[in-house]
Amino acid sequence: MTSRVRNIALMITLVFGLIAVVVFCMVLGHRTMNPQKSLVHNRVTSSPKHRILIIAPHPDDESLGTGGLIADAAIRGDKVKILFMTNGDGFHFGAEKYTGRAKVNKDDYLRYGFQRQKEAICAATKLGIRTNDVTFLGFPDQGLASIWRHYWDPSKPFISRQTKFSHVPYPTAVDYGQAYSAPVLLGVLERIMMEYQPTDIYVTGTSDRHPDHWATGVFTLLAMSMLESKDPCFCPHLYTFDIHRANWQVDLPVGTDSDLSLPDSFFDYGDELYKRKVSRKALEAKKQALSCYKTQAIVMPSFLKSFERPYELFRLHTPRSIVSTNQVPKNSWPASSLLALHPVDHPKRESGSVIKSAYVLQHGPDLYLKLVTGGNCSPGTSYSINVCTVPSGPNEAIERVSLRLIPKTRSYELVDVWPPLNTKEVKVAYTKDAVQIRLAGILLPNAKYFLFNIDLNNYGKIVDRIPWERFNVTPNRNWRKPLNCRVEARQQVAVSPPSI
Ligand SMILES: [Zn+2]
């Protein structure tokens, strides 16, 4: 071997050795700099093949929660659509500031809604999204949770306290003139999802504290579940983000260099969490998008600013599995039926009313629930157990049951039920610190999913919630549905102590 050849071989060895050392240091450095790596994945959540749908309750939520993701996707050339549930036309303080009037009227609220719509278009443009890919539904700000809970009949629509409208008043909204009701909203969500066929949906979580935000989350969950039940090819990923939740982003120092650290409560759910790095260019676009929201900047500048960070947080939603049993549960319930509990609000609740644990079991088409509480509730305490089943065929309808338990009197009410349910199909049994519930035949024969939540009420006011969750059902086509007999929806029933 000549000395020239030896020198070349030596240089090649040195270069490869140097590359190996650099790669090793990068890997080691990345591990030590990112201690949450095992919990939070910096997964790239879009690619050119992806079709992203962002569903925002109000103009600004899309930029606050997903502005970086949208801008990065636009830079890569991905397909992105943004859907606004409301125009944000019910924000009293914002409307006052915008109009400069101490007493705002319905026309002021509407004018404010039009202005916020313009700002949303400005923000989308800054994020790289075409106006054609921005859709407004024009539903009422501060009305979505009420619509979800009570307005399932389009002939008796919700009326906005601010604009006084009972139907969509914005001519550019897709369902202009349609009634403010849950079936209309679900219908339009389903139609948009079916036409667009998103691969990834981003929406505010049911764990978000703002009523419009959690209601947007549960409407989306139901619309998506209905499509999934009908069409096995429809199976987008669902990512959720929280805007109003324990001030986790507001309490951190403001500034683009400040990293986000996750609050402990984010780890309660068992879902996969993603901490997504926002590129420098996308962060700049996000800042510009937020600057479009002048009506919001005059009322909450530091709140908007607190989202200008190089990371965005998402949770990948996965349906919970329900335990199916062949035996009617008695006193001891399998540990596997225990639900993870994650109340989301800051209640001023008495210790006796706290839900310590909750269990859920499926026995054929019957649903069994057990709540273990503090055991000594005041007369004003009640629990709302809310179930919504997802239809899987064109001849099936959504079934909703809202059961109000009043522990002090050991009674319950069927508050909002569709279709009407025979009280024989509901059984409630109280013990000292627990209550067991059976909802007979509530699961549809071809059911794939049902949705479920618990509200803790104090003198009629919701003080805490276990957010809406989606459960997988173990289906059985041989189930026979019990007959539904017409009963009064608001029928109070005294319950005797025997177990179910
Ligand atoms: Zn919002």
Residues whose N, C-alpha, C, O or C-beta is under 5 A from the ligand:
A	BS01	ZN	P57 H58 D61
